[in-house]
Amino acid sequence: MKKFDIIGMEAHGHDQREKNVFHKSRGFKMRVIHLAPGESIPECRMATHVVLVCMEGDAEVGAGDERITLSRGQGLVTEPTVMTMKSETGARLLGIQIAEGAGV
């Protein structure tokens, strides 16, 4: 068992997003996502299922043609898709990518 301080964790910009991965195991990986006020993340093709949980702030998440605004304490699950993300106020999210066949 490992404990993580997701709120206090350092987060790098989208261009260094691999540094934001804080746990990687067979079948899934976890990362912290930080969006400064007015910041957005360009289209990203996700080959796996994704779970996002908003820890602070608000973020608009696009998955395919759908758009959802997540606020603190809210989350979503997507199938493999093309995703975008932006925040007018700033946000910190937990992102979990789950590989196909990871099992239950």
C-alpha positions, 0 to 999 in steps of 0.5 A: 500500500502507498499513500500519496499527497495529490494536492501537495504534489508538484505538477509539470506543464503539459510538455513535461506531462510524463514527469507527472506520473506518480504511480505506474503498474501493470494495467494502469498509471496515475498522474496529477494534472495541474491547469493554471487559470486560463490554461488548456491541454490540446487534443490528446488521443487516449488509447485506454479508459481514463478516470479523472477526479477533480481535486481543486478548482473547475475544468472543462473536459472534452471527450469526443463530441461531449463536454463536461465541467468537473468541479471539486469532488466530481469525476468522470470515466471515458472509453478510449477517445480524443480528450481536451481539457481547459480551466478558466479558474485553475484546477488540479485533477487526478488522472488514471489511465486503465489499460484494456484487459487490466481485469477487475 
